[in-house]
Amino acid sequence: MGNLVRGAITSLPKHQFESGQALGLTNVQLYYHIIIPQVLRRLLPQAINLVTRMIKTTSLVVLIGIVEVTKVGQQIIDSNRLTIPTASFWIYGTILVLYFAVCFPISKLSTHLEKQLTKF
């Protein structure tokens, strides 16, 4: 996350800082009114991407990480391969629905936040 913030700050053109100083803004005013709003707009999509990636690759509170879910799903498929040939579709479909249920609201929150930031 630190690299994302650093990248968002360094991606701003140098003249943004210089223009704020030329207007006589203090550093606090410069960052509060000019730099931080622009950085937030650039940082939000990257931060949401990082959050969804973390959900998919690590355990989250009571949810099991995708590696464990996929491994258990594969074990279920292997144990039922001969009796239920379509088990893989149902198992992987269930895994898809689980992660979609977690990541879709985060994506909608991101869209809402981006709309709120563009109002300013």
N, C-alpha and C positions, 0 to 999 in steps of 0.2 A: 504494500500500500504506500509505503514511503517513496518508492520509485515512481509510482503513479502520480503522486502529488508533486514530486520534483519535476517530472516530465511535463505536467500541466503548467507549472509555474514557468519553466524554462521555454515552453512553447509560445509564451506571450511575447509579442514584439517588444524590443527594448524601448521604443518610443512611447509605449504606454506608461512606463515608469518615468521617463523624462518629461512627458507632458504633464503628469500629475505634479511633479516637482516644480515645473515651470509655472503652474497655477498657484504655487505657494502652499500646497497641501503638506501637512506633516506626514511622517511615515505611517502613522496609525490611520489617518484619513485616507492616504493613498491606497493602503491595503484594503480598508473597509469599503470604500466607495468604488474603486476601480479594479484592483487586482483580484480580490477574492470572488466577486461575482463572475468574472470571466473564467477564473480557475474552476469554479464550481460547475460551470457549463461544460467545460472540457473534461472535467474529472468524473462527472456522473456516469456516463456510459461505461467507462473503464472500471469504475468501482462496482457497478452492478454486475458486470461480467466477472469480476473477481469473486463477488459473493456467490453467484450461481456456480462458479467453478469449485469454490470451497464446499458448497453443499453437495456437489456431485462426488467429490473425492475424499471427504472426511465425514466422520460421524457428527451429527448435529443433534444435540440434546438427546432425544429419545429415538431419533431416526437412525437407521443403520446406513453406513456409507455405501456407495454404489458398488465398490469392490466386493463387500460382503454380501450384498443383495444379489449381485450377479453370480457369485460363487454358490450361494444357496439355491438360486434358480437353476443353475447348471446341474447341481446335485439332484434336484427334483426331476429335471428333464432326463438325466441319465438313469435314474431309478425307474422311470415310467416310459422309457423309450419303446419298449415292445408292446405294452398294453395301451398306451395312449400316444399314437404317433404325432399328433398335433400339439403335444404339451408345450413345445418350445414357443409356439405362437402365443399361447395363453400366458405362459410365465413371463416372457419378454414384454408382452402387452401390458401385463400387470405392473411390471417394473417401470415401463414408460408412463403409465397413468400416475404412479406414485411420485415420480420425479417431476412430471408435468404439474401435478397438484401443488408441489412445493415451489417450483420455479416460475410458474405463470403469474401468481400474485406479485412476486418480486418484479417481474417484467412490467406488469401494469403499474406498480408503484413507481417504477423508473419513468414510464411514459408520463404519469401525472406530475412527477417532480420536474421533468424536462419542460412540460408546458408551463408550470409555475415559474420556472427560471426565465423562460423566454418572455414573460409578461413585463419584466423589468427592463 
